[in-house]
Amino acid sequence: QVQLVESGGGLVQAGGSLRLSCAASGRTFSSYVMGWFRQGPGKEREFVATISWSGGSTVYADSVKGRYSISRDNAKNTVYLQMNSLKPEDTAVYYCAAANGGTWPRRDTYEYQFWGQGTQVTVSS
């Protein structure tokens, strides 16, 4: 079992940057694939990025590739999402998620067993 708490969301102008953090409880953080998802107004939850157990591999959605960067610090039980060149269409609630097991990569919501409560990101034009 792992509990996830996101932070770092807020209001930013288009072209700006934000860094989201997700702190995980427990002593087995490095055994989880970690992911970020988002859900915009009236939209389904969608994949943003995922990072492997050691942080050596990452996968991004095409919509954020080149602008977002996912990273993790297993010593701090934390995963990050650096978001640059933000656009109004990036406005969403961003969720951190953890997946156990040995499959890589993980892009679908059903592959993740644990979820945070979400943090709002709003990008103004």
C-alpha contacts under 8 A as a table, 3 or more apart, distances in Angstrom:
res1	aa1	res2	aa2	distance
1	Q	26	G	7.53
1	Q	114	F	7.86
2	V	24	A	6.41
2	V	25	S	5.51
2	V	26	G	5.92
2	V	29	F	7.91
2	V	98	A	7.88
2	V	114	F	6.73
3	Q	24	A	5.55
3	Q	25	S	5.24
3	Q	26	G	7.67
3	Q	114	F	7.13
3	Q	115	W	7.48
3	Q	116	G	7.06
4	L	22	C	6.28
4	L	23	A	5.66
4	L	24	A	4.64
4	L	25	S	6.67
4	L	96	C	7.00
4	L	97	A	7.40
4	L	114	F	7.54
4	L	115	W	6.30
4	L	116	G	4.62
4	L	117	Q	7.65
5	V	22	C	5.34
5	V	23	A	5.26
5	V	24	A	6.60
5	V	96	C	7.78
5	V	116	G	5.33
5	V	117	Q	6.69
5	V	118	G	7.76
6	E	20	L	6.99
6	E	21	S	5.56
6	E	22	C	4.26
6	E	23	A	6.49
6	E	95	Y	7.23
6	E	96	C	6.64
6	E	116	G	6.36
6	E	117	Q	7.08
6	E	118	G	6.09
6	E	119	T	6.07
7	S	20	L	5.78
7	S	21	S	5.28
7	S	22	C	6.39
7	S	119	T	6.21
8	G	18	L	7.10
8	G	19	R	5.96
8	G	20	L	4.53
8	G	21	S	6.12
8	G	119	T	7.33
9	G	18	L	7.12
9	G	19	R	7.58
9	G	20	L	6.24
9	G	119	T	5.37
9	G	120	Q	5.28
9	G	121	V	4.96
9	G	122	T	7.97
10	G	18	L	7.96
10	G	119	T	8.00
10	G	120	Q	6.14
10	G	121	V	5.04
10	G	122	T	6.13
11	L	121	V	6.15
11	L	122	T	4.75
11	L	123	V	5.92
11	L	124	S	7.32
12	V	16	G	6.09
12	V	17	S	7.25
12	V	18	L	7.69
12	V	121	V	7.88
12	V	122	T	6.33
12	V	123	V	5.02
12	V	124	S	6.26
13	Q	16	G	5.57
13	Q	86	L	7.64
13	Q	123	V	5.37
13	Q	124	S	4.78
13	Q	125	S	6.20
14	A	85	S	6.97
14	A	86	L	5.30
14	A	87	K	5.03
14	A	88	P	6.26
14	A	123	V	5.69
14	A	124	S	5.68
14	A	125	S	5.34
15	G	84	N	7.07
15	G	85	S	4.19
15	G	86	L	4.87
15	G	87	K	6.41
16	G	84	N	6.16
16	G	85	S	5.49
16	G	86	L	5.52
17	S	82	Q	7.50
17	S	83	M	5.39
17	S	84	N	4.40
17	S	85	S	6.22
17	S	86	L	6.19
18	L	82	Q	6.18
18	L	83	M	5.23
18	L	84	N	6.75
19	R	80	Y	6.89
19	R	81	L	5.62
19	R	82	Q	4.42
19	R	83	M	5.94
20	L	80	Y	5.53
20	L	81	L	4.98
20	L	82	Q	6.39
20	L	83	M	7.90
21	S	78	T	6.73
21	S	79	V	5.88
21	S	80	Y	4.55
21	S	81	L	6.51
22	C	78	T	5.42
22	C	79	V	5.21
22	C	80	Y	6.26
22	C	96	C	6.31
23	A	76	K	7.91
23	A	77	N	5.95
23	A	78	T	4.55
23	A	79	V	6.76
24	A	29	F	6.90
24	A	77	N	5.36
24	A	78	T	6.04
25	S	29	F	7.63
25	S	77	N	7.12
26	G	29	F	6.56
28	T	31	S	5.51
28	T	32	Y	7.49
29	F	32	Y	5.75
29	F	74	N	6.50
29	F	77	N	5.76
30	S	33	V	7.79
30	S	53	W	5.32
30	S	54	S	6.56
30	S	74	N	5.77
30	S	77	N	7.76
31	S	53	W	5.86
31	S	100	N	6.69
31	S	101	G	7.95
32	Y	52	S	7.68
32	Y	53	W	5.71
32	Y	98	A	5.79
32	Y	99	A	5.26
32	Y	100	N	4.90
32	Y	101	G	7.35
33	V	50	T	7.22
33	V	51	I	6.06
33	V	52	S	5.02
33	V	53	W	5.16
33	V	98	A	5.82
33	V	99	A	5.07
33	V	100	N	6.42
33	V	104	W	7.93
33	V	106	R	7.69
34	M	50	T	5.66
34	M	51	I	5.47
34	M	52	S	6.75
34	M	53	W	7.50
34	M	79	V	7.30
34	M	96	C	7.37
34	M	97	A	5.77
34	M	98	A	4.68
34	M	99	A	6.30
35	G	47	F	7.91
35	G	48	V	7.52
35	G	49	A	5.62
35	G	50	T	4.07
35	G	51	I	6.32
35	G	96	C	5.85
35	G	97	A	5.12
35	G	98	A	6.36
35	G	106	R	7.77
36	W	47	F	6.60
36	W	48	V	5.40
36	W	49	A	5.26
36	W	50	T	6.27
36	W	81	L	7.64
36	W	94	Y	6.89
36	W	95	Y	5.62
36	W	96	C	4.71
36	W	97	A	6.18
37	F	45	R	6.53
37	F	46	E	5.42
37	F	47	F	4.54
37	F	48	V	4.92
37	F	49	A	7.02
37	F	94	Y	5.75
37	F	95	Y	5.10
37	F	96	C	6.48
37	F	97	A	7.62
38	R	45	R	5.45
38	R	46	E	5.41
38	R	47	F	6.64
38	R	48	V	6.70
38	R	92	A	5.80
38	R	93	V	5.43
38	R	94	Y	4.27
38	R	95	Y	5.81
39	Q	43	K	6.03
39	Q	44	E	5.81
39	Q	45	R	4.28
39	Q	46	E	6.20
39	Q	92	A	5.15
39	Q	93	V	5.30
39	Q	94	Y	6.59
40	G	43	K	5.22
40	G	44	E	7.23
40	G	45	R	7.39
40	G	90	D	7.79
40	G	91	T	6.18
40	G	92	A	4.05
40	G	93	V	6.35
41	P	92	A	6.74
45	R	109	T	7.80
46	E	108	D	8.00
46	E	109	T	7.78
47	F	61	A	6.46
47	F	107	R	5.85
47	F	108	D	6.72
47	F	109	T	7.49
48	V	60	Y	5.88
48	V	61	A	5.14
48	V	64	V	7.01
49	A	58	T	7.19
49	A	59	V	5.56
49	A	60	Y	4.36
49	A	61	A	6.16
49	A	70	I	6.64
49	A	107	R	7.73
50	T	58	T	5.63
50	T	59	V	5.37
50	T	60	Y	6.67
50	T	70	I	7.02
50	T	105	P	7.27
50	T	106	R	6.84
50	T	107	R	7.26
51	I	55	G	5.63
51	I	56	G	7.51
51	I	57	S	5.77
51	I	58	T	4.48
51	I	59	V	6.68
51	I	70	I	6.72
51	I	71	S	6.91
51	I	72	R	7.69
51	I	105	P	7.97
52	S	55	G	4.99
52	S	56	G	6.28
52	S	57	S	5.31
52	S	58	T	6.41
52	S	104	W	7.30
52	S	105	P	7.49
53	W	56	G	7.66
54	S	57	S	7.88
54	S	74	N	7.63
55	G	58	T	7.17
55	G	71	S	6.48
55	G	72	R	6.10
58	T	70	I	7.21
59	V	105	P	7.26
60	Y	64	V	6.66
60	Y	65	K	5.68
61	A	64	V	5.69
61	A	65	K	6.14
62	D	65	K	5.17
64	V	67	R	5.43
64	V	68	Y	5.59
65	K	68	Y	6.16
66	G	69	S	7.77
67	R	83	M	6.17
67	R	84	N	5.12
67	R	85	S	6.10
67	R	86	L	7.73
68	Y	81	L	6.77
68	Y	82	Q	5.49
68	Y	83	M	4.52
68	Y	84	N	6.00
69	S	81	L	5.67
69	S	82	Q	5.03
69	S	83	M	6.63
70	I	79	V	7.33
70	I	80	Y	5.61
70	I	81	L	4.61
70	I	82	Q	6.37
71	S	79	V	5.78
71	S	80	Y	5.22
71	S	81	L	6.63
72	R	77	N	7.74
72	R	78	T	5.75
72	R	79	V	4.12
72	R	80	Y	5.92
73	D	76	K	5.42
73	D	77	N	6.07
73	D	78	T	5.42
73	D	79	V	6.31
74	N	77	N	4.79
74	N	78	T	6.43
75	A	78	T	7.94
83	M	86	L	6.63
86	L	90	D	6.48
86	L	123	V	6.77
87	K	90	D	5.37
87	K	91	T	7.58
87	K	123	V	6.14
87	K	124	S	7.80
87	K	125	S	7.56
88	P	91	T	5.65
88	P	122	T	7.35
88	P	123	V	4.69
88	P	124	S	5.69
88	P	125	S	5.95
89	E	123	V	7.56
90	D	121	V	7.64
90	D	122	T	7.48
90	D	123	V	6.70
91	T	120	Q	7.83
91	T	121	V	5.43
91	T	122	T	4.57
91	T	123	V	5.43
92	A	120	Q	6.07
92	A	121	V	5.51
92	A	122	T	6.59
93	V	118	G	5.81
93	V	119	T	5.35
93	V	120	Q	4.34
93	V	121	V	5.97
94	Y	118	G	5.26
94	Y	119	T	5.27
94	Y	120	Q	6.22
94	Y	121	V	6.96
95	Y	115	W	6.90
95	Y	116	G	5.87
95	Y	117	Q	6.73
95	Y	118	G	4.44
95	Y	119	T	6.66
96	C	115	W	5.93
96	C	116	G	5.39
96	C	118	G	6.98
97	A	112	Y	6.13
97	A	113	Q	7.42
97	A	114	F	5.51
97	A	115	W	4.47
97	A	116	G	6.35
98	A	112	Y	5.53
98	A	113	Q	6.21
98	A	114	F	5.15
98	A	115	W	6.59
99	A	106	R	7.98
99	A	111	E	6.41
99	A	112	Y	4.35
99	A	113	Q	5.50
99	A	114	F	6.81
100	N	112	Y	7.46
100	N	113	Q	7.30
103	T	106	R	7.06
106	R	111	E	6.38
106	R	112	Y	7.88
107	R	111	E	7.49
108	D	111	E	5.59
108	D	112	Y	7.52
109	T	112	Y	5.68
110	Y	113	Q	7.40
112	Y	115	W	7.53
